[in-house]
Structures are given as C-alpha cells and as structure tokens.
C-alpha cells in the first residue's frame, strides 16, 4: 500500500510540474495496472473505464470526468474524477460504490499514457467499511 501511495504522489507531482500540450487521444485504450485491492488489465473508451483484476479476481466499472473540461480551467486537464462500482472476490470486502481522483501523463505523441488514481470504496458487505485504494499503470490508445 505504501508503494501505491508513493506512486500516486509521484505522478501528481510530476503532472503538476509539466505543461501538457494536449490530452491523450480520445477513443479506445487498453493497458495494465498495479494496485490495491487488485492488479490486472484496464480498458477505457471515452468517459468509461473497466478494470479487471487478475491477481485478486475482481471488476470495477467507472465513469470519468476530466477536471480541466469540467471546471473550464485547462491547467487541470491531466486530472480526472471517477465514480462507479467495484466487486472483488474477497471474503470480507466484496462490492460497493467507489469514487476518486486520477491523473494522466501522456507519453511520446500521446498514444500512450501513464496514470495513477486514488479513491475510496464503500464496501457494503460485513461491516460496511470504507477503504482507501489506489492504482498506477499505463494505457495505449488505438
């Protein structure tokens, strides 16, 4: 978990220090991610993303909103908020709504992006815990 927090913090600092000429291409993107509670593959189409866990089987489906466009301030263009739901094959924490903040870093001509995100999931099983979770990875646009 400390590694994920370090990666998310580093990506946020890097994004804040670099000027972004353009956002990564809209359209279909696929990639991999490492995170908590699961690591696996991710697919993004415009404002929707799906993350499927391989190490711990699970799935998360989210809508995303670009903060630069939403707030009308392009200095926030590399950042986005997301909200959706998550199910994880875990005996204690299985499913619930989630929301958080992410940042992207286009690489090269913008066909590849690095991303980091952190947020909370409110698990409705057992105790109804709210867990802080994060992920970092890369996606390639097609």
C-alpha positions as CSV (number, residue, x, y, z in Angstrom):
1,X,0.0,0.0,0.0
2,X,2.9,2.4,0.7
3,X,4.2,1.7,-2.8
4,X,0.9,2.7,-4.3
5,X,0.7,5.9,-2.2
6,X,4.3,6.8,-3.3
7,X,3.5,6.1,-7.0
8,X,0.3,8.2,-6.8
9,X,2.1,11.1,-5.1
10,X,5.0,11.0,-7.5
11,X,2.6,11.0,-10.5
12,X,0.7,14.0,-9.1
13,X,3.9,16.0,-8.5
14,X,5.2,15.1,-12.0
15,X,1.9,16.1,-13.6
16,X,1.9,19.4,-11.7
17,X,5.4,20.3,-12.9
18,X,4.9,19.5,-16.6
19,X,3.0,21.6,-19.1
20,X,0.7,19.4,-21.2
21,X,0.4,20.4,-24.9
22,X,-2.6,18.0,-25.5
23,X,-4.6,15.4,-23.8
24,X,-4.2,11.8,-24.9
25,X,-6.3,10.8,-27.8
26,X,-10.0,10.0,-27.0
27,X,-11.2,6.6,-28.1
28,X,-10.3,3.0,-27.1
29,X,-7.4,2.4,-24.8
30,X,-6.1,-0.7,-23.1
31,X,-3.4,-1.4,-20.6
32,X,-2.2,-2.8,-17.3
33,X,-2.3,-1.5,-13.7
34,X,-0.9,-2.4,-10.3
35,X,-3.0,-1.5,-7.3
36,X,-4.9,-2.3,-4.2
37,X,-7.1,-4.3,-3.8
38,X,-6.4,-5.8,-7.3
39,X,-4.0,-5.6,-10.2
40,X,-4.7,-6.5,-13.8
41,X,-5.9,-5.1,-17.1
42,X,-7.8,-1.9,-17.9
43,X,-9.9,-0.8,-20.9
44,X,-11.0,2.8,-21.4
45,X,-13.5,4.1,-24.0
46,X,-14.0,7.9,-23.9
47,X,-15.5,8.6,-20.5
48,X,-15.9,5.0,-19.3
49,X,-13.3,2.6,-17.9
50,X,-13.3,-1.0,-16.8
51,X,-10.6,-2.6,-14.7
52,X,-10.4,-6.3,-14.3
53,X,-8.3,-7.8,-11.5
54,X,-6.1,-10.8,-12.3
55,X,-4.1,-11.4,-9.0
56,X,-7.2,-11.0,-6.9
57,X,-10.2,-11.5,-9.2
58,X,-12.5,-8.5,-9.4
59,X,-14.0,-5.9,-11.7
60,X,-14.5,-2.1,-11.4
61,X,-16.7,-0.1,-13.8
62,X,-16.4,3.7,-13.7
63,X,-17.4,6.9,-15.4
64,X,-14.7,9.5,-15.7
65,X,-14.9,13.3,-15.9
66,X,-11.9,15.5,-17.0
67,X,-11.4,18.3,-14.4
68,X,-10.0,20.7,-17.0
69,X,-13.1,20.5,-19.1
70,X,-15.5,20.3,-16.2
71,X,-14.1,23.3,-14.4
72,X,-13.2,25.3,-17.5
73,X,-9.5,25.5,-16.4
74,X,-7.1,23.8,-18.7
75,X,-4.3,23.6,-16.0
76,X,-6.4,20.8,-14.5
77,X,-6.6,18.9,-17.8
78,X,-4.3,16.0,-16.7
79,X,-6.6,15.3,-13.8
80,X,-10.0,13.4,-13.7
81,X,-12.5,12.2,-11.2
82,X,-14.2,8.9,-11.4
83,X,-17.2,7.2,-9.8
84,X,-18.7,3.7,-10.2
85,X,-18.8,0.4,-8.6
86,X,-16.4,-2.4,-7.8
87,X,-16.7,-6.2,-7.0
88,X,-13.7,-8.1,-5.6
89,X,-13.5,-11.8,-4.8
90,X,-12.7,-11.3,-1.1
91,X,-14.4,-12.9,1.9
92,X,-14.7,-9.6,3.8
93,X,-14.8,-6.8,1.2
94,X,-16.8,-7.8,-1.9
95,X,-18.7,-5.0,-3.5
96,X,-19.7,-1.4,-3.3
97,X,-19.6,2.1,-4.8
98,X,-16.3,3.9,-5.3
99,X,-15.1,7.4,-6.3
100,X,-11.7,9.1,-6.5
101,X,-9.2,11.3,-8.3
102,X,-6.8,10.3,-11.0
103,X,-4.0,11.9,-13.1
104,X,-2.7,11.1,-16.5
105,X,0.7,11.7,-18.1
106,X,0.8,11.4,-21.9
107,X,4.0,9.8,-23.2
108,X,5.5,10.5,-26.6
109,X,2.9,11.5,-29.2
110,X,0.0,10.9,-26.8
111,X,-0.8,7.4,-27.9
112,X,0.4,6.1,-24.5
113,X,-0.5,7.5,-21.1
114,X,0.7,6.7,-17.6
115,X,-1.9,7.1,-15.0
116,X,-2.3,7.0,-11.2
117,X,-5.5,7.2,-9.2
118,X,-6.6,7.1,-5.6
119,X,-10.0,6.9,-4.0
120,X,-12.4,5.2,-1.6
121,X,-14.7,2.2,-1.9
122,X,-17.6,1.8,0.4
123,X,-17.9,-2.0,0.8
124,X,-21.5,-3.0,1.7
125,X,-20.6,-6.5,3.0
126,X,-19.9,-7.5,6.6
127,X,-19.1,-4.2,8.5
128,X,-19.7,-1.7,5.7
129,X,-16.1,-0.5,5.7
130,X,-14.8,2.4,3.6
131,X,-11.3,1.6,2.2
132,X,-8.7,3.9,0.7
133,X,-7.4,2.3,-2.5
134,X,-5.2,3.2,-5.4
135,X,-3.7,2.1,-8.7
136,X,-1.0,3.1,-11.2
137,X,-0.5,1.8,-14.7
138,X,-0.2,2.5,-18.4
139,X,-2.7,2.5,-21.3
140,X,-2.2,2.6,-25.1
141,X,-4.7,4.3,-27.4
142,X,-5.8,2.5,-30.6
